[in-house]
Amino acid sequence: MELWIGLIIGLLVGAIVAALIMRSIMQPKVDAVVAATEAELAEKRTATEREVETILRTSREEAQEIRTEAEKAIERRYQDLARAEERVDRRSANQDSQASKLELREQVLNKRQSKLDKRQNELADLETIHRQKLEEIAAMTTDEARAVLLQQVEREAQQDMARAMREIDARAKETAEVQARRIIALAIQRLASDQVAEMVVSTVPLPSDEMKGRIIGRNGRNIRAFEQAAGVDIIVDDTPEAVTVSSFDPVRREVARRALAKLIVDGRIHPARIEKLISDATEEVQRDIKEAGEHAAYEANVHGLHPEILKTLGRLKYRTSYGQNQLNHAVEASHIAAMLAAELGANIETAKMGALLHDLGKAMDHDQEGTHAQIGADFAKRFKIPAVVVNAIASHHHEVEQETLEAIIVEAADAISGARPGARRENLENYIKRVRTLEEIATSFPGVESAYALQAGREIRILVKPNQIDDLAAVRLSKEISKNIEDSMQYPGQIQVTVIRETRAVGFAK
């Protein structure tokens, strides 16, 4: 135990001695490091103080410069304010001066206005006195005198206008030969009414009413097969010994009519036989269409047309408009166009071809969208028809601009062919309505005693009161009624307006 204690004490004493030795060795180094650090800190402090002093000196200089510039700016601002104040003072003085001048001028104007008012009152009094004197002398009031003057001026103006119209007509007649082509080209530009297909049904006669049951078939089998194969409607009603084929497509309607007639003659009515006869009728109608197109081109003396054009033209054989066959109408319009072109010195071949093909689109307007004029023009262009002819087709209803004289001729030929007496029929209701409208337009004008529509509404004769309408006014009245008819009605061709003024002098011998 004592040994351990002694050992521990020895270790402690050794450690203390070692520490003292180390301290004696390290102390000089520590002192040297401390001294070096203090020297370095002193140098840095000195450098920092110099830098701070430099910054402070620079800041003081910059602050002094800013202060100097601010003082200069303030001084300039004071000077500007002083000058502005001087200007304001001068302006205020000028305004005061102008205000005083305006007050003086206003006083002068007030004095003049009072004088003017006084003078105006005096003039009004004088005018009233003079008007009263004039009314006493003329035995008329001012309104009555104004009305008389207006009536006289209006009457003179109407007479001058009617006289001028008669002079214009007289000059036109004198120079008719010189201006013939121009007058004809302008005068024939009259549109025909819209073309519509009214014949949409065909009637097929039957040998007996028993045949209706066979056409219908068991549970309607035969009639459904026929309608589906032909694309038409079969109407079986109470009409004795007849059935009706209805369709807007005239070619389909014709095919169905022929096939049904053959079925009735054949007597074997069943779906297979129906399909066979409809196929045969279709080929037969197509041959007829081709022959009709070729015959129409030959009759119109128009050559070099594409076979598809001829085939489409032949379809017009089964198309009617107001009862007029469209293929015959096309041929007739071609002849008329040739005559007009010869008279006007235009290209006859172009006019003939344009008139023959002008309604080509009507053969296709059930299958395509658009007007028949545009459809026909597009179809003709596809088969290398000349551009002038295409324009005549497209413009004959003014849907596009007419580019040539031949286009105007085609339009005129179309109108003439449709407007000639007997060319087309009109239902009774439309005819009566048109005639009544004509007479109502004529009788709506003052001075007209009565009006009568003649020649199926192509002429109207108007009887006027002779004591209200003189000869010059009758000329003017015919022009006004014609203009009103043109603006308010649609009709093919032209309507002649005749104004009749009759004066009778009756005397008695005693």
C-alpha positions as CSV (number, residue, x, y, z in Angstrom):
1,M,0.0,0.0,0.0
2,E,2.7,2.4,0.9
3,L,4.4,1.4,-2.3
4,W,1.4,2.5,-4.4
5,I,1.1,5.8,-2.6
6,G,4.8,6.5,-3.1
7,L,4.4,5.6,-6.8
8,I,1.5,8.0,-7.2
9,I,3.3,10.8,-5.5
10,G,6.3,10.2,-7.7
11,L,4.2,10.4,-10.8
12,L,2.6,13.7,-9.6
13,V,5.9,15.2,-8.8
14,G,7.2,14.2,-12.3
15,A,4.2,15.7,-14.0
16,I,4.7,19.0,-12.2
17,V,8.3,19.1,-13.0
18,A,7.6,18.3,-16.7
19,A,5.0,21.1,-16.9
20,L,7.5,23.6,-15.4
21,I,10.1,22.6,-17.9
22,M,7.7,22.9,-20.8
23,R,6.5,26.3,-19.7
24,S,10.1,27.5,-19.4
25,I,10.7,26.3,-23.0
26,M,7.4,27.7,-24.6
27,Q,7.2,31.0,-22.8
28,P,9.7,32.8,-25.1
29,K,7.8,31.6,-28.2
30,V,4.4,32.7,-26.8
31,D,5.8,36.1,-26.0
32,A,7.2,36.4,-29.5
33,V,3.9,35.5,-31.1
34,V,2.0,37.9,-28.9
35,A,4.4,40.7,-29.7
36,A,4.1,40.0,-33.5
37,T,0.3,39.9,-33.3
38,E,0.2,43.2,-31.4
39,A,2.6,44.8,-34.0
40,E,0.4,43.6,-36.8
41,L,-2.8,44.8,-35.1
42,A,-1.1,48.2,-34.6
43,E,-0.2,48.4,-38.3
44,K,-3.7,47.4,-39.4
45,R,-5.3,49.9,-36.9
46,T,-3.0,52.6,-38.3
47,A,-3.9,51.7,-42.0
48,T,-7.6,51.6,-41.1
49,E,-7.5,55.0,-39.4
50,R,-5.8,56.4,-42.5
51,E,-8.4,54.8,-44.8
52,V,-11.3,56.1,-42.7
53,E,-9.7,59.5,-42.7
54,T,-9.4,59.4,-46.4
55,I,-13.1,58.3,-46.9
56,L,-14.3,61.0,-44.5
57,R,-12.3,63.6,-46.3
58,T,-13.7,62.4,-49.7
59,S,-17.2,62.4,-48.3
60,R,-16.9,65.9,-46.9
61,E,-15.7,67.1,-50.3
62,E,-18.6,65.3,-52.2
63,A,-21.1,66.6,-49.7
64,Q,-19.7,70.1,-50.2
65,E,-20.0,69.8,-53.9
66,I,-23.6,68.5,-53.6
67,R,-24.4,71.3,-51.3
68,T,-22.9,73.8,-53.7
69,E,-24.9,72.4,-56.7
70,A,-28.1,72.3,-54.6
71,E,-27.6,76.0,-53.6
72,K,-27.1,76.8,-57.3
73,A,-30.2,74.9,-58.3
74,I,-32.2,76.6,-55.6
75,E,-31.0,79.9,-56.8
76,R,-31.9,79.1,-60.4
77,R,-35.4,77.9,-59.2
78,Y,-35.9,81.1,-57.3
79,Q,-34.9,83.1,-60.4
80,D,-37.4,81.0,-62.6
81,L,-40.1,81.5,-60.1
82,A,-39.4,85.2,-60.0
83,R,-39.6,85.4,-63.8
84,A,-42.8,83.3,-63.9
85,E,-44.3,85.6,-61.2
86,E,-43.5,88.6,-63.4
87,R,-45.1,86.9,-66.4
88,V,-48.2,86.1,-64.4
89,D,-48.4,89.6,-63.2
90,R,-48.1,90.9,-66.8
91,R,-50.7,88.5,-68.0
92,S,-53.1,89.4,-65.2
93,A,-52.6,93.0,-66.1
94,N,-53.4,92.2,-69.8
95,Q,-56.5,90.3,-68.9
96,D,-57.7,93.1,-66.7
97,S,-57.2,95.4,-69.6
98,Q,-59.0,93.0,-72.1
99,A,-61.8,92.6,-69.6
100,S,-62.3,96.3,-69.4
101,K,-62.3,96.5,-73.2
102,L,-64.8,93.7,-73.4
103,E,-67.1,95.4,-71.0
104,L,-66.9,98.5,-73.1
105,R,-67.6,96.5,-76.3
106,E,-70.5,94.7,-74.6
107,Q,-72.0,98.0,-73.7
108,V,-71.7,99.2,-77.3
109,L,-73.2,95.9,-78.6
110,N,-76.1,96.1,-76.2
111,K,-76.9,99.6,-77.4
112,R,-76.7,98.4,-81.0
113,Q,-78.9,95.3,-80.3
114,S,-81.5,97.5,-78.7
115,K,-81.5,99.7,-81.8
116,L,-81.7,96.6,-84.0
117,D,-84.6,95.1,-82.0
118,K,-86.4,98.4,-82.2
119,R,-85.8,98.5,-86.0
120,Q,-86.9,94.9,-86.4
121,N,-90.1,95.6,-84.5
122,E,-90.7,98.5,-86.8
123,L,-90.0,96.4,-89.9
124,A,-92.4,93.7,-88.6
125,D,-95.1,96.2,-88.0
126,L,-94.5,97.6,-91.5
127,E,-94.6,94.0,-93.0
128,T,-97.9,93.3,-91.3
129,I,-99.4,96.6,-92.5
130,H,-98.2,95.8,-96.1
131,R,-99.4,92.2,-96.0
132,Q,-102.8,93.4,-94.8
133,K,-102.9,96.0,-97.6
134,L,-101.9,93.3,-100.2
135,E,-104.5,90.9,-98.9
136,E,-107.1,93.7,-99.1
137,I,-106.1,94.4,-102.7
138,A,-105.8,90.7,-103.8
139,A,-108.8,89.6,-101.8
140,M,-106.7,86.5,-100.7
141,T,-104.9,85.4,-97.6
142,T,-101.1,84.6,-97.6
143,D,-101.8,80.8,-97.4
144,E,-104.2,81.0,-100.3
145,A,-101.7,83.0,-102.4
146,R,-99.0,80.5,-101.6
147,A,-101.2,77.5,-102.5
148,V,-102.1,79.2,-105.9
149,L,-98.5,79.9,-106.6
150,L,-97.4,76.3,-105.8
151,Q,-100.2,74.9,-108.0
152,Q,-99.2,77.1,-110.8
153,V,-95.5,76.2,-110.5
154,E,-96.3,72.4,-110.2
155,R,-98.5,72.6,-113.3
156,E,-95.9,74.4,-115.3
157,A,-93.2,71.9,-114.2
158,Q,-95.4,68.9,-115.1
159,Q,-96.1,70.4,-118.5
160,D,-92.4,71.1,-119.1
161,M,-91.5,67.5,-118.0
162,A,-94.2,66.0,-120.3
163,R,-93.1,68.2,-123.2
164,A,-89.5,67.2,-122.6
165,M,-90.5,63.5,-122.6
166,R,-92.3,64.0,-125.9
167,E,-89.3,65.8,-127.4
168,I,-87.0,63.0,-126.3
169,D,-89.2,60.4,-127.8
170,A,-89.4,62.4,-131.1
171,R,-85.6,62.7,-131.2
172,A,-85.2,59.0,-130.5
173,K,-87.5,58.2,-133.4
174,E,-85.6,60.5,-135.7
175,T,-82.3,58.9,-134.9
176,A,-83.6,55.3,-134.7
177,E,-81.6,54.0,-137.7
178,V,-78.3,55.5,-136.3
179,Q,-78.9,54.1,-132.8
180,A,-80.6,50.9,-133.8
181,R,-78.1,48.4,-132.4
182,R,-77.8,50.2,-129.1
183,I,-81.5,50.7,-128.6
184,I,-82.3,47.0,-129.5
185,A,-79.5,45.7,-127.2
186,L,-80.9,47.7,-124.3
187,A,-84.6,47.2,-125.0
188,I,-84.5,43.4,-125.2
189,Q,-83.0,43.0,-121.7
190,R,-86.2,41.8,-120.1
191,L,-86.1,38.8,-117.8
192,A,-88.6,36.0,-118.0
193,S,-90.2,34.8,-114.7
194,D,-88.6,32.0,-112.7
195,Q,-88.7,28.6,-114.3
196,V,-90.4,25.8,-112.3
197,A,-91.5,22.3,-113.1
198,E,-95.3,21.9,-112.7
199,M,-95.7,18.5,-114.3
200,V,-94.6,16.0,-111.7
201,V,-97.1,13.2,-112.3
202,S,-97.9,10.8,-115.2
203,T,-101.1,8.8,-115.5
204,V,-101.0,5.2,-116.7
205,P,-104.4,3.7,-118.0
206,L,-105.5,0.3,-116.8
207,P,-107.6,-2.2,-118.7
208,S,-109.7,-2.7,-115.5
209,D,-109.8,-1.9,-111.8
210,E,-108.8,-5.5,-111.1
211,M,-105.3,-4.7,-112.3
212,K,-104.8,-2.3,-109.3
213,G,-104.8,-5.2,-106.9
214,R,-102.3,-7.1,-109.0
215,I,-100.1,-4.0,-109.1
216,I,-100.2,-3.7,-105.4
217,G,-99.6,-7.4,-104.8
218,R,-99.9,-9.5,-101.7
219,N,-99.3,-7.2,-98.7
220,G,-98.1,-4.5,-101.0
221,R,-95.1,-6.5,-102.2
222,N,-95.3,-5.6,-105.9
223,I,-95.9,-1.9,-105.5
224,R,-93.0,-1.6,-102.9
225,A,-90.7,-3.4,-105.3
226,F,-91.7,-1.2,-108.2
227,E,-91.3,2.1,-106.2
228,Q,-87.9,1.0,-104.8
229,A,-86.5,-0.1,-108.2
230,A,-87.9,2.9,-110.1
231,G,-87.4,5.6,-107.5
232,V,-90.9,7.0,-107.9
233,D,-94.2,7.0,-106.0
234,I,-97.2,4.9,-107.3
235,I,-100.5,6.4,-106.3
236,V,-103.4,4.0,-106.5
237,D,-106.6,5.9,-105.6
238,D,-110.3,5.9,-106.5
239,T,-109.6,7.1,-110.1
240,P,-111.3,4.5,-112.3
241,E,-109.0,2.4,-114.5
242,A,-105.9,4.5,-113.9
243,V,-102.9,4.8,-111.5
244,T,-100.6,7.8,-111.1
245,V,-96.8,7.8,-111.2
246,S,-95.3,10.7,-109.2
247,S,-91.7,12.0,-109.1
248,F,-89.9,15.3,-109.4
249,D,-87.3,13.6,-111.7
250,P,-88.9,13.6,-115.2
251,V,-86.6,10.9,-116.5
252,R,-87.4,8.5,-113.6
253,R,-91.1,9.3,-114.1
254,E,-90.9,8.4,-117.8
255,V,-89.0,5.2,-117.1
256,A,-91.6,4.1,-114.5
257,R,-94.5,5.0,-116.8
258,R,-93.1,2.9,-119.6
259,A,-92.2,0.0,-117.4
260,L,-95.6,0.0,-115.7
261,A,-97.4,0.1,-119.1
262,K,-95.3,-3.0,-120.2
263,L,-96.1,-4.8,-117.0
264,I,-99.8,-4.2,-117.5
265,V,-99.6,-5.6,-121.1
266,D,-97.4,-8.5,-120.0
267,G,-99.6,-9.4,-117.1
268,R,-96.7,-11.1,-115.2
269,I,-96.3,-8.8,-112.2
270,H,-93.8,-9.9,-109.6
271,P,-90.6,-8.4,-108.2
272,A,-88.2,-10.1,-110.6
273,R,-90.2,-9.2,-113.7
274,I,-90.6,-5.6,-112.4
275,E,-86.8,-5.2,-112.1
276,K,-86.3,-6.6,-115.6
277,L,-88.8,-4.3,-117.3
278,I,-87.5,-1.2,-115.4
279,S,-84.0,-2.0,-116.6
280,D,-85.3,-2.4,-120.2
281,A,-87.3,0.9,-119.9
282,T,-84.2,2.7,-118.6
283,E,-82.1,1.7,-121.6
284,E,-84.9,2.6,-123.9
285,V,-85.3,6.1,-122.3
286,Q,-81.6,6.6,-122.4
287,R,-81.6,5.9,-126.2
288,D,-84.4,8.3,-126.6
289,I,-82.6,11.0,-124.6
290,K,-79.5,10.6,-126.8
291,E,-81.5,10.8,-130.0
292,A,-83.5,13.8,-128.7
293,G,-80.3,15.7,-127.9
294,E,-78.7,14.9,-131.3
295,H,-81.9,15.9,-133.1
296,A,-82.2,19.2,-131.1
297,A,-78.5,20.1,-132.0
298,Y,-79.2,19.2,-135.7
299,E,-82.4,21.3,-135.7
300,A,-80.7,24.3,-134.1
301,N,-77.7,23.8,-136.5
302,V,-75.2,23.7,-133.6
303,H,-72.3,21.2,-134.2
304,G,-69.3,20.0,-132.4
305,L,-70.9,19.3,-129.0
306,H,-69.6,16.6,-126.7
307,P,-71.7,13.5,-126.4
308,E,-72.3,14.1,-122.7
309,I,-73.6,17.6,-123.5
310,L,-76.0,16.1,-126.1
311,K,-77.1,13.4,-123.6
312,T,-77.8,16.0,-120.9
313,L,-79.6,18.3,-123.4
314,G,-81.8,15.4,-124.4
315,R,-83.0,15.0,-120.8
316,L,-84.9,18.3,-121.3
317,K,-87.3,16.4,-123.5
318,Y,-89.0,15.2,-120.3
319,R,-88.9,18.6,-118.5
320,T,-91.6,21.2,-118.8
321,S,-92.0,24.7,-117.4
322,Y,-95.5,26.2,-117.2
323,G,-96.5,23.5,-119.7
324,Q,-93.7,24.4,-122.2
325,N,-91.4,21.6,-123.2
326,Q,-87.9,22.7,-122.3
327,L,-86.1,21.0,-125.2
328,N,-88.4,22.6,-127.7
329,H,-88.0,25.9,-125.8
330,A,-84.2,25.6,-126.2
331,V,-84.4,24.9,-129.9
332,E,-86.8,27.8,-130.4
333,A,-84.6,30.2,-128.3
334,S,-81.6,29.1,-130.5
335,H,-83.5,30.2,-133.7
336,I,-84.6,33.5,-132.1
337,A,-81.0,34.2,-130.9
338,A,-79.7,33.5,-134.4
339,M,-82.1,36.1,-135.9
340,L,-81.3,38.7,-133.2
341,A,-77.6,38.2,-133.7
342,A,-77.9,38.6,-137.4
343,E,-79.8,41.9,-137.0
344,L,-77.4,43.2,-134.4
345,G,-74.2,42.1,-136.2
346,A,-73.2,39.7,-133.3
347,N,-71.6,36.3,-133.5
348,I,-74.4,34.0,-134.8
349,E,-72.8,30.7,-133.8
350,T,-72.1,31.8,-130.3
351,A,-75.6,33.1,-129.8
352,K,-77.2,29.9,-131.2
353,M,-75.0,27.7,-129.0
354,G,-75.6,29.8,-125.9
355,A,-79.4,29.8,-126.4
356,L,-79.5,26.1,-127.1
357,L,-77.6,25.3,-123.9
358,H,-78.9,28.1,-121.6
359,D,-81.2,25.7,-119.7
360,L,-78.8,22.8,-119.6
361,G,-78.7,22.9,-115.8
362,K,-82.4,22.1,-115.5
363,A,-81.6,18.6,-116.6
364,M,-79.4,18.2,-113.5
365,D,-80.8,20.6,-110.8
366,H,-82.5,17.7,-109.0
367,D,-79.2,16.0,-108.4
368,Q,-77.0,19.0,-107.6
369,E,-77.1,22.1,-105.5
370,G,-77.2,25.6,-107.0
371,T,-79.2,27.5,-109.6
372,H,-79.8,25.9,-113.0
373,A,-77.8,28.7,-114.7
374,Q,-74.7,28.1,-112.7
375,I,-75.0,24.3,-112.8
376,G,-75.3,24.4,-116.6
377,A,-72.4,26.8,-116.9
378,D,-70.1,24.6,-114.8
379,F,-71.1,21.5,-116.7
380,A,-70.5,23.1,-120.1
381,K,-67.1,24.4,-118.9
382,R,-66.1,20.8,-118.0
383,F,-66.6,19.8,-121.7
384,K,-64.6,22.6,-123.3
385,I,-67.5,24.8,-124.3
386,P,-66.2,28.3,-125.3
387,A,-65.9,30.8,-122.5
388,V,-68.3,33.3,-124.2
389,V,-71.0,30.6,-124.4
390,V,-70.4,29.6,-120.7
391,N,-70.9,33.2,-119.7
392,A,-74.1,33.4,-121.7
393,I,-75.4,30.3,-119.9
394,A,-74.4,31.6,-116.5
395,S,-75.7,35.1,-116.9
396,H,-79.1,34.6,-118.6
397,H,-80.7,35.3,-115.2
398,H,-78.2,38.0,-114.2
399,E,-76.6,35.8,-111.6
400,V,-73.2,36.8,-113.0
401,E,-72.2,39.8,-115.1
402,Q,-73.0,39.7,-118.8
403,E,-69.7,40.1,-120.7
404,T,-70.7,40.1,-124.3
405,L,-73.6,41.2,-126.6
406,E,-74.3,37.5,-127.3
407,A,-75.0,37.0,-123.6
408,I,-77.7,39.7,-123.8
409,I,-79.1,38.1,-126.9
410,V,-79.4,34.7,-125.2
411,E,-81.3,36.3,-122.3
412,A,-83.6,38.1,-124.8
413,A,-84.2,34.9,-126.8
414,D,-85.1,33.0,-123.6
415,A,-87.6,35.7,-122.6
416,I,-89.1,35.9,-126.1
417,S,-89.6,32.2,-126.4
418,G,-91.2,32.0,-123.0
419,A,-93.3,35.1,-123.4
420,R,-94.9,34.5,-126.8
421,P,-98.7,33.9,-126.7
422,G,-99.5,30.2,-126.1
423,A,-95.9,29.2,-125.1
424,R,-96.7,28.7,-121.5
425,R,-99.8,28.3,-119.4
426,E,-100.6,29.9,-116.1
427,N,-102.9,28.7,-113.5
428,L,-106.2,30.6,-113.1
429,E,-105.4,31.9,-109.6
430,N,-102.1,33.5,-110.7
431,Y,-103.6,34.9,-113.9
432,I,-106.5,36.6,-112.0
433,K,-104.1,37.9,-109.4
434,R,-101.8,39.4,-112.0
435,V,-104.7,41.1,-113.9
436,R,-106.1,42.5,-110.7
437,T,-102.7,43.8,-109.7
438,L,-102.3,45.5,-113.0
439,E,-105.7,47.3,-112.8
440,E,-105.1,48.3,-109.1
441,I,-101.7,49.9,-110.0
442,A,-103.3,51.9,-112.8
443,T,-106.3,53.1,-110.8
444,S,-104.1,54.1,-107.9
445,F,-103.0,57.2,-109.8
446,P,-105.0,60.4,-109.5
447,G,-107.1,61.4,-112.6
448,V,-107.6,57.7,-113.7
449,E,-111.2,56.9,-114.3
450,S,-111.0,53.2,-115.1
451,A,-108.4,50.6,-116.2
452,Y,-108.8,47.3,-118.2
453,A,-106.2,44.5,-118.6
454,L,-106.4,42.9,-122.1
455,Q,-104.7,40.1,-124.0
456,A,-104.1,37.9,-120.9
457,G,-102.5,40.8,-119.0
458,R,-100.0,41.8,-121.7
459,E,-101.7,45.1,-122.3
460,I,-103.6,47.6,-120.0
461,R,-105.7,50.4,-121.3
462,I,-106.3,53.3,-119.0
463,L,-109.2,55.9,-119.3
464,V,-108.4,59.2,-117.7
465,K,-110.6,62.2,-116.8
466,P,-110.0,64.8,-119.5
467,N,-110.7,67.7,-117.2
468,Q,-107.9,66.6,-114.8
469,I,-105.3,65.1,-117.2
470,D,-104.3,67.0,-120.4
471,D,-102.3,65.6,-123.3
472,L,-98.9,66.2,-121.8
473,A,-99.9,64.8,-118.5
474,A,-101.2,61.7,-120.2
475,V,-97.7,61.0,-121.6
476,R,-96.2,61.5,-118.2
477,L,-98.8,59.2,-116.6
478,S,-98.1,56.3,-119.0
479,K,-94.4,56.5,-118.1
480,E,-95.1,56.6,-114.3
481,I,-97.5,53.6,-114.5
482,S,-95.0,51.6,-116.6
483,K,-92.3,52.3,-114.1
484,N,-94.5,51.3,-111.2
485,I,-95.4,48.0,-112.9
486,E,-91.7,47.3,-113.5
487,D,-90.8,47.9,-109.9
488,S,-93.7,46.0,-108.3
489,M,-94.5,43.0,-110.6
490,Q,-92.7,40.0,-112.1
491,Y,-93.9,38.9,-115.6
492,P,-92.4,37.4,-118.8
493,G,-92.0,39.7,-121.8
494,Q,-93.5,43.1,-121.7
495,I,-96.8,44.9,-120.8
496,Q,-98.1,47.6,-123.0
497,V,-99.5,50.6,-121.1
498,T,-102.0,52.7,-123.1
499,V,-103.5,55.9,-121.7
500,I,-106.6,57.1,-123.4
501,R,-107.9,60.7,-123.0
502,E,-111.1,61.5,-124.8
503,T,-112.7,65.0,-124.9
504,R,-116.2,65.3,-126.3
505,A,-117.9,68.6,-127.3
506,V,-121.6,68.4,-127.6
507,G,-123.8,71.1,-129.1
508,F,-127.5,71.3,-129.8
509,A,-129.1,73.0,-132.8
510,K,-132.5,74.4,-132.1
